[in-house]
Amino acid sequence: MELPRAWQRPDPLRGLDRISWVEVYDGRGGAGRVPRLLRSLMDADAGVRLDALRSLAERLLTDDTVSEASFCAVPYLVELGASYKVAADVRDRVIFLLAAMALAGKGFTEEGRRTHRRWNALGRELPRTAPDWLTQTRHAVAQGAPKIFEALASERVACLVALACAVPEKLPAFVAGLMQDMTELPGEEMLSDAAEIAVALLKRSPELLGVDLPRPKVLGEGLVRPAHQPREVAAALMGYRFALISAYGDEGAW
């Protein structure tokens, strides 16, 4: 019997030493520790794996900021997330990390400064000075893990997740407040419609009527949306935050 394709994949970290990581910038300096951390994701000890993932996330996605090291690490993270030779607790978290890197709002420059994602009045993303690690990292994820990118880019994601959260008997604490936030987004018909469907379902549960829940941070830090941000970007951020909180709670995956 032929093994499933995922089991036939070669070593997910092949070619790792071909990169001179000490010369790659990760927001703090040289990324010399990144190879060791990537290898630790395949350690037999679950504690070692999760500690390594936490350290990697801090280096590759520093305060929602990607770097040259983030771009270089994407191919290896893609392979780690796709290989059944890697423990499931790591695979799932690596997929979330790739999604977060694709949605990053900031990127480091060669001087260690940060550039931000910005859009003009037509909703077109403004260019940044090369090397643009923000765009390059996002493109690397789109090329290496297109399914992740397709899921994030789908305009249906907010509606699907809203319904999924509204139907269960026991709801996460953030859902009711989030639905209210969604209904009040100006010019966001798709998100507003999704929210109204979910709110209608929520009101069938008497215990939820009149409940004042804290506002969740689903659109980024402090619910701040950059000017002219397209609705599909808002939907992707919302869908990612929904999935992350549903899977790992407010503390996150790492």
N, C-alpha and C positions, 0 to 999 in steps of 0.2 A: 504494500500500500504506500502510495506517495505521501510524503509529509506535507502539511499545509504550507503555503508559500511563506507565511511569516516565520515558520521554523527553518526554512531553507536560507534565510538571509544570512550573509556572512557576518563576521565580527563587526558589531556596530561602531567600534572605535578604531577600525582600520585606518591607517594613515594619520593618526593623531599626532605622531611625532614629526611629521613632515612640516608642521607649522612651527616657526620660532616664536613660541608663546611669550617669551620674556620681552620680545620686541613689540608685542601686540598690546594696545592700550585698553584697559577695562574700566576707566573712570577713576581708578585709584593710582594707576601706574602700570607696570608690566603685568601681564596675565599669566605669569609663570606657574601659579597654583591651579589654573583651570584644568590642565590634563589630569592631574592627580584627583581632583574633585570629580571629573567625569568618570574616571576609572572606579572611584569609590561608589558610584551609583550601581555598580554591578557586584558590590561586596556581599558576602553571605550574611552579614549581620545587618538586620533591618535598621538598627540605630545608627550605624555608620552610613547607610544609604540615605536616610532622611537628614542627617546632619550635613552630608555633602550637598544634598539638594538645596538645603537652606542657604548654605554658603554660596553655592552657584547662583541662586536667585538674587542674592545680595550683590553679587559682582556683575551679573549679566543684565540685571534689571534694577539698577540702583535708583530708588525713588522714581519709578516709572520712566527711567532713562536707559536707553541702549547705547552700546559703544562698538568699537571695532571688534572687541572680544565677543560680543553678542552675535555679530554677523558671522564670525569664524566658527562659533560653537553650534550654529543652527544645524548644519548637516549631521553632526554627531547626536544632537538632541533628537532629530528626526528619526535616526536609526534606533536610538534607545527607546523611543516611544512606539516604534513599529515592531520591535523584536520580542517574541515570546520567550526568548532566552533571558530577558530582563524581568525582574520581579514586578508583579502587578502594581504594588504600591508606588513604585518609581515610574512605571509607564504612564499611569494616569496623571500623576503630578507633572511629569515632563510635558505631556500634551497641554495641560493648563499653562505651563510656563511658556511654551511656544505661542499659544494664543495670546498671552499677556504681552510677549515681545512684539507680536504682530500689531497689537493695539497700542503700543507705547506712545505716549504723547510728547516725549522729549528724546533728544539724542546728544551725545557728547561730541564736541569738536576736538581737533588735534590739540588745542590749547587747554582742554579740560573744561571749557564753558559748555553751556547747554543751549540747544536750539529747540524750538517748540513747533508742533504742528499748528499751522494757521491756514485759513481759507479766505478767499476774497468774497465779495458780495454775491457772486454767482455760485458759490459753493465749491470753487475749484481750489485745490490745495496749492499754496504758495511754495515756490522752490526754495531750497536752502543751499548754502555754500558747500561745495565738495571738500572732503569726502562726507557725503550725507549718510551716516550710519543708520539713521532712522528709516529712510526709504530703502536702503540696501538690506537691512534686517527684515523689514516687512516683505520685500520681494523674495528674499531667501526662504522665508516661511511659506510664502505662496507657491514657490517652485517645489520645495521639498515636501510640503505637507498640504497639498491643495484641498483635501477634505476639511481640514481645520479652517482654512480660509473661506471655503464655500459656506460652511456653517456660520461663520462670523458675519459674512457679507449678506446673508439672506435677510430680506426685509420681513420675512415671516417670523423671524426668531422671537421678536418681542411678543407677538400675538400667541405663538405656540407656548412659550414659557409662561405667559400670563395665565392661559387656560390651564396648563399643567399644575400651576401653583394654586389656582382657585378651586379646583375640583376636589383634592384630598380633604378628608375630614379634619385632620390636624394640620394647620398651616404654619409655615415659618413666621416668626414674629415680624419680619420686615415686609411681608407681602401687602397688607392693607395700606400702610403708609406709602408704599411704592406705587400702588395703583392710583392713589390720589395724585401723586406727583406726575404720573404719566398723563392723566386727564388734563392737567394744567399746562402741558408743554405747548407753546404757541406754534401753529403751523405744522404740527406733527400729527396729521390725520390718522396715519396707520397706528402709531403708538396710542393715540387717544382712543381710537376704536377698540384696540386690544384691551385697554384699561377699563373701558366702560363695560365690556363683556365680563371681565373678571370681577368688577365691582358688583355687577348684578348677581353673579354667582355667590360672591361673598355675603351679600345681604340676605341670602337664604339661611345663613347661620346666625340665629338671634344673638349668640354670645359675642359676635363680632360687631354688632351695631353700636355705634358711638364710641368704639375703642380708639383711644388716641395713642398711636404708636410712634416711636421715634423715626425721623426721616433717615432712610438708608443712603449710603454713599454709592449709588449705582452708576452715576455718570462720571465718576472720577472723584478726586479729592474735594470734599465739601460740596458736592453736587454742582460744581462750576463747569459750565459748558463754554468752550471757546466760541468767539463770534463767528457766525456763518457756518458752523459745523454742520455737514450734511446729515440728514435724518438716518441714512444707512449706517453712518459711523456711530450715532447715538444708539441705534438699535443693536449694533454689534457689541458696544460697551455694556449695554443693558443685559443682553443675552449672556455675555461672559460673566458678569457679576452675579446674575441669577444662578447660573450653573455652578459657579465657584462656591457661593454661599450654600446652595442646596447640598453640594457634595461634602464640604468641609466646614461649614459654619462661618461665623464672622472672623475667626482666626486665620482662615485661608489655608492653602495647600502646603505652605512652607513657612 
